[in-house]
């Protein structure tokens, strides 16, 4: 059961053509009620498109996700794989600040990394 639920956080293949996968964030609240495990959402693979990663990451945190996996590359157009879904480093830096604001709005926080860089 958990493998099926977890796979949905990377998106599921549907007939929709607006993104590579459909990232169903509505599963986050019920899974949080059923499990003590942290929920990590992958909007990079879940959408496959750079312009959709940021809004879906924000939405994932707002829905209660405990973390997000974001692909970052200094030159996404030259990446050997997944360049279309990779954020530029400056986009990632901005996103982290936005995720902190979203988390604060719902009484949560995004901790600093151990290196203090994000």
LUMLUM-770172 format. One record per atom (N, C-alpha, C): residue in one letter; atom name; x, y, z. Coordinates in steps of 0.05 Angstrom, whole numbers, plus 5000, padded with zeros to 4 digits. Last residue first. Layout:
['A', 'CA', [X, Y, Z]] ...
//
This chain:
['X', 'N', [5416, 5543, 5050]] ['X', 'CA', [5389, 5543, 5039]] ['X', 'C', [5368, 5546, 5060]] ['X', 'N', [5464, 5545, 5078]] ['X', 'CA', [5463, 5557, 5051]] ['X', 'C', [5435, 5558, 5039]] ['X', 'N', [5479, 5520, 5124]] ['X', 'CA', [5467, 5547, 5126]] ['X', 'C', [5464, 5560, 5099]] ['X', 'N', [5495, 5469, 5128]] ['X', 'CA', [5515, 5487, 5118]] ['X', 'C', [5505, 5516, 5120]] ['X', 'N', [5447, 5447, 5145]] ['X', 'CA', [5470, 5446, 5163]] ['X', 'C', [5492, 5465, 5155]] ['X', 'N', [5394, 5491, 5126]] ['X', 'CA', [5410, 5468, 5122]] ['X', 'C', [5434, 5469, 5141]] ['X', 'N', [5340, 5513, 5168]] ['X', 'CA', [5364, 5519, 5153]] ['X', 'C', [5379, 5493, 5149]] ['X', 'N', [5273, 5488, 5163]] ['X', 'CA', [5298, 5493, 5177]] ['X', 'C', [5321, 5500, 5158]] ['X', 'N', [5214, 5517, 5155]] ['X', 'CA', [5233, 5503, 5138]] ['X', 'C', [5260, 5509, 5151]] ['X', 'N', [5156, 5507, 5197]] ['X', 'CA', [5180, 5521, 5189]] ['X', 'C', [5197, 5504, 5171]] ['X', 'N', [5086, 5524, 5209]] ['X', 'CA', [5108, 5505, 5206]] ['X', 'C', [5133, 5521, 5199]] ['X', 'N', [5038, 5554, 5206]] ['X', 'CA', [5049, 5546, 5232]] ['X', 'C', [5071, 5526, 5231]] ['X', 'N', [5025, 5571, 5156]] ['X', 'CA', [5009, 5549, 5167]] ['X', 'C', [5021, 5538, 5193]] ['X', 'N', [5062, 5611, 5146]] ['X', 'CA', [5033, 5618, 5145]] ['X', 'C', [5015, 5596, 5156]] ['X', 'N', [5110, 5583, 5146]] ['X', 'CA', [5104, 5601, 5168]] ['X', 'C', [5074, 5608, 5169]] ['X', 'N', [5106, 5558, 5095]] ['X', 'CA', [5106, 5542, 5119]] ['X', 'C', [5099, 5559, 5144]] ['X', 'N', [5109, 5603, 5062]] ['X', 'CA', [5085, 5586, 5061]] ['X', 'C', [5083, 5570, 5087]] ['X', 'N', [5161, 5621, 5075]] ['X', 'CA', [5137, 5639, 5080]] ['X', 'C', [5111, 5622, 5080]] ['X', 'N', [5192, 5578, 5059]] ['X', 'CA', [5192, 5586, 5087]] ['X', 'C', [5168, 5604, 5094]] ['X', 'N', [5181, 5580, 5005]] ['X', 'CA', [5172, 5557, 5020]] ['X', 'C', [5172, 5563, 5050]] ['X', 'N', [5207, 5628, 4992]] ['X', 'CA', [5178, 5626, 4989]] ['X', 'C', [5167, 5603, 5004]] ['X', 'N', [5260, 5612, 5001]] ['X', 'CA', [5248, 5634, 5016]] ['X', 'C', [5218, 5634, 5015]] ['X', 'N', [5264, 5572, 4962]] ['X', 'CA', [5268, 5566, 4990]] ['X', 'C', [5256, 5588, 5008]] ['X', 'N', [5258, 5602, 4914]] ['X', 'CA', [5237, 5583, 4923]] ['X', 'C', [5240, 5576, 4952]] ['X', 'N', [5306, 5631, 4911]] ['X', 'CA', [5281, 5645, 4915]] ['X', 'C', [5259, 5627, 4925]] ['X', 'N', [5340, 5587, 4903]] ['X', 'CA', [5344, 5604, 4926]] ['X', 'C', [5318, 5620, 4932]] ['X', 'N', [5320, 5568, 4854]] ['X', 'CA', [5319, 5551, 4878]] ['X', 'C', [5321, 5568, 4903]] ['X', 'N', [5333, 5610, 4820]] ['X', 'CA', [5305, 5603, 4824]] ['X', 'C', [5302, 5586, 4849]] ['X', 'N', [5389, 5607, 4823]] ['X', 'CA', [5376, 5631, 4834]] ['X', 'C', [5346, 5626, 4838]] ['X', 'N', [5399, 5556, 4797]] ['X', 'CA', [5405, 5561, 4826]] ['X', 'C', [5391, 5585, 4837]] ['X', 'N', [5342, 5536, 4758]] ['X', 'CA', [5368, 5549, 4759]] ['X', 'C', [5373, 5554, 4789]] ['X', 'N', [5310, 5471, 4762]] ['X', 'CA', [5311, 5500, 4767]] ['X', 'C', [5340, 5510, 4765]] ['X', 'N', [5292, 5422, 4714]] ['X', 'CA', [5312, 5432, 4734]] ['X', 'C', [5310, 5462, 4737]] ['X', 'N', [5263, 5402, 4674]] ['X', 'CA', [5250, 5404, 4700]] ['X', 'C', [5268, 5416, 4722]] ['X', 'N', [5296, 5399, 4631]] ['X', 'CA', [5271, 5414, 4628]] ['X', 'C', [5257, 5418, 4654]] ['X', 'N', [5337, 5364, 4647]] ['X', 'CA', [5342, 5392, 4646]] ['X', 'C', [5316, 5409, 4644]] ['X', 'N', [5339, 5307, 4651]] ['X', 'CA', [5320, 5323, 4666]] ['X', 'C', [5324, 5353, 4667]] ['X', 'N', [5408, 5298, 4636]] ['X', 'CA', [5381, 5288, 4639]] ['X', 'C', [5365, 5308, 4655]] ['X', 'N', [5451, 5330, 4626]] ['X', 'CA', [5451, 5304, 4613]] ['X', 'C', [5423, 5291, 4615]] ['X', 'N', [5441, 5400, 4614]] ['X', 'CA', [5441, 5377, 4632]] ['X', 'C', [5438, 5351, 4616]] ['X', 'N', [5438, 5445, 4585]] ['X', 'CA', [5461, 5427, 4579]] ['X', 'C', [5461, 5403, 4597]] ['X', 'N', [5395, 5471, 4606]] ['X', 'CA', [5394, 5464, 4577]] ['X', 'C', [5417, 5446, 4569]] ['X', 'N', [5412, 5483, 4659]] ['X', 'CA', [5392, 5461, 4653]] ['X', 'C', [5391, 5453, 4624]] ['X', 'N', [5463, 5499, 4688]] ['X', 'CA', [5457, 5502, 4660]] ['X', 'C', [5437, 5480, 4652]] ['X', 'N', [5461, 5487, 4743]] ['X', 'CA', [5470, 5514, 4734]] ['X', 'C', [5465, 5519, 4705]] ['X', 'N', [5403, 5457, 4770]] ['X', 'CA', [5426, 5454, 4752]] ['X', 'C', [5435, 5482, 4743]] ['X', 'N', [5362, 5419, 4812]] ['X', 'CA', [5374, 5445, 4807]] ['X', 'C', [5399, 5439, 4789]] ['X', 'N', [5301, 5389, 4832]] ['X', 'CA', [5326, 5387, 4816]] ['X', 'C', [5335, 5415, 4809]] ['X', 'N', [5276, 5378, 4895]] ['X', 'CA', [5277, 5396, 4873]] ['X', 'C', [5303, 5392, 4858]] ['X', 'N', [5231, 5350, 4938]] ['X', 'CA', [5256, 5344, 4923]] ['X', 'C', [5256, 5361, 4898]] ['X', 'N', [5206, 5372, 5001]] ['X', 'CA', [5204, 5371, 4972]] ['X', 'C', [5232, 5364, 4960]] ['X', 'N', [5171, 5354, 5061]] ['X', 'CA', [5195, 5361, 5046]] ['X', 'C', [5189, 5360, 5016]] ['X', 'N', [5123, 5346, 5084]] ['X', 'CA', [5145, 5350, 5102]] ['X', 'C', [5171, 5357, 5088]] ['X', 'N', [5061, 5375, 5062]] ['X', 'CA', [5085, 5358, 5057]] ['X', 'C', [5107, 5366, 5076]] ['X', 'N', [5015, 5406, 5068]] ['X', 'CA', [5026, 5391, 5091]] ['X', 'C', [5050, 5374, 5086]] ['X', 'N', [4998, 5441, 5030]] ['X', 'CA', [4981, 5417, 5035]] ['X', 'C', [4991, 5400, 5058]] ['X', 'N', [5040, 5476, 5028]] ['X', 'CA', [5015, 5486, 5039]] ['X', 'C', [4996, 5463, 5045]] ['X', 'N', [5077, 5443, 5003]] ['X', 'CA', [5082, 5452, 5030]] ['X', 'C', [5056, 5461, 5043]] ['X', 'N', [5052, 5439, 4953]] ['X', 'CA', [5058, 5415, 4968]] ['X', 'C', [5062, 5422, 4998]] ['X', 'N', [5051, 5492, 4935]] ['X', 'CA', [5026, 5479, 4941]] ['X', 'C', [5030, 5454, 4958]] ['X', 'N', [5106, 5500, 4925]] ['X', 'CA', [5091, 5517, 4945]] ['X', 'C', [5066, 5503, 4954]] ['X', 'N', [5112, 5462, 4885]] ['X', 'CA', [5127, 5459, 4910]] ['X', 'C', [5114, 5476, 4932]] ['X', 'N', [5080, 5483, 4845]] ['X', 'CA', [5072, 5457, 4857]] ['X', 'C', [5088, 5452, 4883]] ['X', 'N', [5107, 5531, 4832]] ['X', 'CA', [5080, 5532, 4843]] ['X', 'C', [5072, 5506, 4856]] ['X', 'N', [5159, 5507, 4815]] ['X', 'CA', [5156, 5526, 4837]] ['X', 'C', [5128, 5527, 4848]] ['X', 'N', [5146, 5472, 4771]] ['X', 'CA', [5159, 5462, 4795]] ['X', 'C', [5154, 5481, 4819]] ['X', 'N', [5129, 5495, 4724]] ['X', 'CA', [5108, 5484, 4742]] ['X', 'C', [5120, 5475, 4769]] ['X', 'N', [5172, 5510, 4695]] ['X', 'CA', [5153, 5531, 4703]] ['X', 'C', [5131, 5521, 4721]] ['X', 'N', [5199, 5460, 4685]] ['X', 'CA', [5210, 5480, 4703]] ['X', 'C', [5189, 5501, 4713]] ['X', 'N', [5166, 5399, 4683]] ['X', 'CA', [5169, 5425, 4670]] ['X', 'C', [5177, 5446, 4691]] ['X', 'N', [5153, 5353, 4709]] ['X', 'CA', [5171, 5351, 4686]] ['X', 'C', [5177, 5377, 4672]] ['X', 'N', [5119, 5340, 4752]] ['X', 'CA', [5109, 5357, 4730]] ['X', 'C', [5126, 5355, 4705]] ['X', 'N', [5146, 5304, 4783]] ['X', 'CA', [5117, 5303, 4783]] ['X', 'C', [5105, 5320, 4760]] ['X', 'N', [5199, 5317, 4782]] ['X', 'CA', [5190, 5294, 4766]] ['X', 'C', [5160, 5294, 4763]] ['X', 'N', [5191, 5365, 4814]] ['X', 'CA', [5208, 5364, 4790]] ['X', 'C', [5199, 5341, 4772]] ['X', 'N', [5162, 5354, 4859]] ['X', 'CA', [5149, 5369, 4837]] ['X', 'C', [5166, 5370, 4812]] ['X', 'N', [5157, 5307, 4901]] ['X', 'CA', [5177, 5312, 4880]] ['X', 'C', [5164, 5327, 4857]] ['X', 'N', [5149, 5307, 4971]] ['X', 'CA', [5137, 5310, 4944]] ['X', 'C', [5159, 5318, 4925]] ['X', 'N', [5148, 5267, 5027]] ['X', 'CA', [5165, 5284, 5010]] ['X', 'C', [5153, 5283, 4982]] ['X', 'N', [5126, 5258, 5091]] ['X', 'CA', [5117, 5258, 5063]] ['X', 'C', [5135, 5278, 5048]] ['X', 'N', [5146, 5215, 5145]] ['X', 'CA', [5147, 5241, 5131]] ['X', 'C', [5138, 5238, 5102]] ['X', 'N', [5100, 5170, 5179]] ['X', 'CA', [5123, 5175, 5161]] ['X', 'C', [5122, 5203, 5149]] ['X', 'N', [5056, 5157, 5205]] ['X', 'CA', [5074, 5174, 5220]] ['X', 'C', [5098, 5182, 5203]] ['X', 'N', [4993, 5155, 5170]] ['X', 'CA', [5020, 5147, 5175]] ['X', 'C', [5036, 5167, 5192]] ['X', 'N', [4942, 5174, 5162]] ['X', 'CA', [4945, 5145, 5164]] ['X', 'C', [4973, 5137, 5173]] ['X', 'N', [4947, 5229, 5159]] ['X', 'CA', [4929, 5218, 5180]] ['X', 'C', [4934, 5188, 5184]] ['X', 'N', [4979, 5233, 5114]] ['X', 'CA', [4989, 5243, 5140]] ['X', 'C', [4972, 5233, 5163]] ['X', 'N', [4943, 5215, 5076]] ['X', 'CA', [4966, 5198, 5082]] ['X', 'C', [4979, 5208, 5109]] ['X', 'N', [4906, 5258, 5074]] ['X', 'CA', [4898, 5232, 5085]] ['X', 'C', [4921, 5213, 5091]] ['X', 'N', [4941, 5303, 5056]] ['X', 'CA', [4927, 5302, 5083]] ['X', 'C', [4918, 5274, 5092]] ['X', 'N', [4961, 5283, 5004]] ['X', 'CA', [4978, 5289, 5026]] ['X', 'C', [4963, 5288, 5053]] ['X', 'N', [4927, 5277, 4961]] ['X', 'CA', [4932, 5253, 4977]] ['X', 'C', [4949, 5259, 5002]] ['X', 'N', [4925, 5324, 4933]] ['X', 'CA', [4903, 5318, 4951]] ['X', 'C', [4907, 5293, 4968]] ['X', 'N', [4964, 5327, 4896]] ['X', 'CA', [4971, 5336, 4923]] ['X', 'C', [4949, 5331, 4943]] ['X', 'N', [4983, 5295, 4843]] ['X', 'CA', [4958, 5296, 4860]] ['X', 'C', [4965, 5302, 4889]] ['X', 'N', [5008, 5312, 4786]] ['X', 'CA', [5018, 5311, 4814]] ['X', 'C', [4994, 5316, 4832]] ['X', 'N', [5013, 5278, 4728]] ['X', 'CA', [4994, 5293, 4744]] ['X', 'C', [5002, 5290, 4773]] ['X', 'N', [5069, 5288, 4684]] ['X', 'CA', [5053, 5272, 4702]] ['X', 'C', [5032, 5290, 4715]] ['X', 'N', [5084, 5327, 4646]] ['X', 'CA', [5091, 5299, 4642]] ['X', 'C', [5074, 5281, 4658]] ['X', 'N', [5029, 5372, 4630]] ['X', 'CA', [5054, 5365, 4643]] ['X', 'C', [5060, 5336, 4639]] ['X', 'N', [4986, 5376, 4596]] ['X', 'CA', [4998, 5401, 4606]] ['X', 'C', [5023, 5397, 4622]] ['X', 'N', [4958, 5331, 4580]] ['X', 'CA', [4982, 5338, 4565]] ['X', 'C', [4995, 5365, 4574]] ['X', 'N', [4928, 5275, 4610]] ['X', 'CA', [4932, 5304, 4610]] ['X', 'C', [4958, 5310, 4595]] ['X', 'N', [4924, 5222, 4619]] ['X', 'CA', [4920, 5231, 4592]] ['X', 'C', [4924, 5261, 4589]] ['X', 'N', [4976, 5206, 4666]] ['X', 'CA', [4948, 5209, 4658]] ['X', 'C', [4947, 5217, 4629]] ['X', 'N', [5019, 5181, 4714]] ['X', 'CA', [5015, 5185, 4685]] ['X', 'C', [4986, 5185, 4679]] ['X', 'N', [5030, 5217, 4773]] ['X', 'CA', [5020, 5193, 4760]] ['X', 'C', [5015, 5200, 4731]] ['X', 'N', [5079, 5240, 4820]] ['X', 'CA', [5061, 5244, 4798]] ['X', 'C', [5053, 5217, 4786]] ['X', 'N', [5106, 5231, 4863]] ['X', 'CA', [5123, 5238, 4840]] ['X', 'C', [5105, 5243, 4816]] ['X', 'N', [5067, 5216, 4897]] ['X', 'CA', [5080, 5241, 4903]] ['X', 'C', [5101, 5249, 4882]] ['X', 'N', [5053, 5165, 4882]] ['X', 'CA', [5036, 5187, 4872]] ['X', 'C', [5049, 5214, 4878]] ['X', 'N', [5087, 5132, 4908]] ['X', 'CA', [5093, 5137, 4880]] ['X', 'C', [5076, 5160, 4870]] ['X', 'N', [5064, 5128, 4959]] ['X', 'CA', [5088, 5144, 4956]] ['X', 'C', [5093, 5150, 4926]] ['X', 'N', [5021, 5093, 4948]] ['X', 'CA', [5016, 5120, 4957]] ['X', 'C', [5040, 5138, 4952]] ['X', 'N', [5048, 5046, 4933]] ['X', 'CA', [5029, 5059, 4915]] ['X', 'C', [5024, 5088, 4922]] ['X', 'N', [5078, 5035, 4978]] ['X', 'CA', [5092, 5040, 4953]] ['X', 'C', [5073, 5054, 4933]] ['X', 'N', [5039, 5025, 5017]] ['X', 'CA', [5055, 5050, 5018]] ['X', 'C', [5069, 5056, 4992]] ['X', 'N', [5016, 4976, 5000]] ['X', 'CA', [5000, 5000, 5000]] ['X', 'C', [5017, 5025, 5000]] 
//
